[in-house]
Amino acid sequence: MTTSEENEEVVRRLTEEVWGNENFDVIDELVDEDYVLHDSSMPEEIRGPDGYREMAEMGAGIVDGSISIDQMISTDDMVVSRWTQQGTHTGEIAGVEPTNEEVTITGIDISRIEDGKLAESWQEVNMLNMLMTIGAVPEDLFSEEMPASD
């Protein structure tokens, strides 16, 4: 069994090396063969190291920029991390071609570590600010004026 600190290091390395530095080879070392990602915004679950790699490569193709861990909390085999990615919109998303606008994405991951590898995670990613910045969602979506009722 690994310690909370060792589990945090797995999450930190995945965040910094894979998502921050696009070192996708680290995935083979740190993601379990039976890995499952639960994310309600995804059409289906992401599974295994290959699925994790595909997701990471797709993300790298949309936003070019840095990612930082804002907070990390761990207990036993679970690690919760809150992160922020800031960068340039460089790839197509939601039907919008690259705008080269500066964007911010935030998220919270709950990761279960088993035998030193990421075994399962639950993810909530807030892309609304980015989608508003690039014009995929109207900037006045949350205007103070309420629509007229019929």
Helices and strands as residue ranges (DSSP letters): H 4-13, I 14-20, H 26-30, E 31-38, E 46-47, H 48-60, E 63-75, E 78-89, E 102-114, E 117-126, H 128-133
